[in-house]
Amino acid sequence: MPEASVSESLSSARERLQAALSAAGRPDDAARLLAVSKTKPADMLRQAYLAGQRAFGENYLQEALEKRQALADLDDIEWHFIGALQSNKTRDVAEHFDWVHGVDREKIARRLSEQRPAELEAINVCLQLNISGESSKSGVALADLPALAETLLSLPGIRLRGLMALPAPSDDFRQQRHAFRQLATAFAELQERFPEARLDTLSMGMSGDLEAAIAEGATIVRLGTAIFGSRPPSGE
Ligand SMILES: *Cc1c(COP(=O)(O)O)cnc(C)c1O
């Protein structure tokens, strides 16, 4: 069988998102798709763009900057940095991205804020929470979340939008929901604690667990494989 085109996969992904929202009793526009395009050529992003996609997520800075160049003729693409962010990369991210998912340290946040060019709006940031049972070492611990959020809310170059997480992959729907529920609970507590901040973003769910994430309140799902096909294992 020939591989599905990007526009076909994208419309299946949209249908899948709509079905999940409707199953969860949530409005059609309660969540949106971030097209995760790491390792994929600029031409595939262009195809997604022509099919109406505007938000793209990239993990690797150099690769992302090259694609940004290659797609400079396309208006209003929204670039999301979703990879691990080291402090020597914050300047490029502050200058060239609209969103950062996955800030988990004050130092990174301060640098992003200081390095955000004055003529641009504040950069949108989600704090990465390390939910329990997660193998990865990245992400802020739940106990440290309120203090870090408070710091971010004081930084002029940053607009804190909410939380993201990368739970350990699981094939079990209940287990997936359990992990996402921890993030949703932490998000609700944060919203309650900082009502003026108008936190509105819960970035969770990928190709393998979109339905569970939507059931637990995701507002951005980050889909790579479901839109662009599989990646070489080393691409992760
Ligand atoms: C690669 C990646 C995704 C997309 O994963 P798929 O399983 O291909 O949908 C989502 N979020 C992050 C942070 C990623 O690194």
The ligand as a Tripos MOL2 file, in Angstrom:
@<TRIPOS>MOLECULE
LIG
   15    15     1     0     0
SMALL
NO_CHARGES

@<TRIPOS>ATOM
      1 C1          8.3540   13.5080   19.1280 C.3       1 LIG1
      2 C2          7.4860   14.1730   20.1180 C.ar      1 LIG1
      3 C3          6.0890   14.1620   19.9870 C.ar      1 LIG1
      4 C4          5.3500   13.4240   18.8900 C.3       1 LIG1
      5 O1          5.3940   12.0530   19.0980 O.3       1 LIG1
      6 P1          4.5490   11.0530   18.1730 P.3       1 LIG1
      7 O2          4.4880    9.8250   18.9970 O.co2     1 LIG1
      8 O3          5.3120   10.8870   16.9130 O.co2     1 LIG1
      9 O4          3.2220   11.6400   17.9470 O.co2     1 LIG1
     10 C5          5.3540   14.8690   20.9280 C.ar      1 LIG1
     11 N1          5.9430   15.5520   21.9270 N.ar      1 LIG1
     12 C6          7.2710   15.5750   22.0750 C.ar      1 LIG1
     13 C7          7.8560   16.3600   23.2020 C.3       1 LIG1
     14 C8          8.0940   14.8840   21.1870 C.ar      1 LIG1
     15 O5          9.4110   14.9150   21.3680 O.3       1 LIG1
@<TRIPOS>BOND
     1     1     2 1
     2     2     3 ar
     3     2    14 ar
     4     3     4 1
     5     3    10 ar
     6     4     5 1
     7     5     6 1
     8     6     7 2
     9     6     8 1
    10     6     9 1
    11    10    11 ar
    12    11    12 ar
    13    12    13 1
    14    12    14 ar
    15    14    15 1
@<TRIPOS>SUBSTRUCTURE
     1 LIG1         1 GROUP 0 **** ****
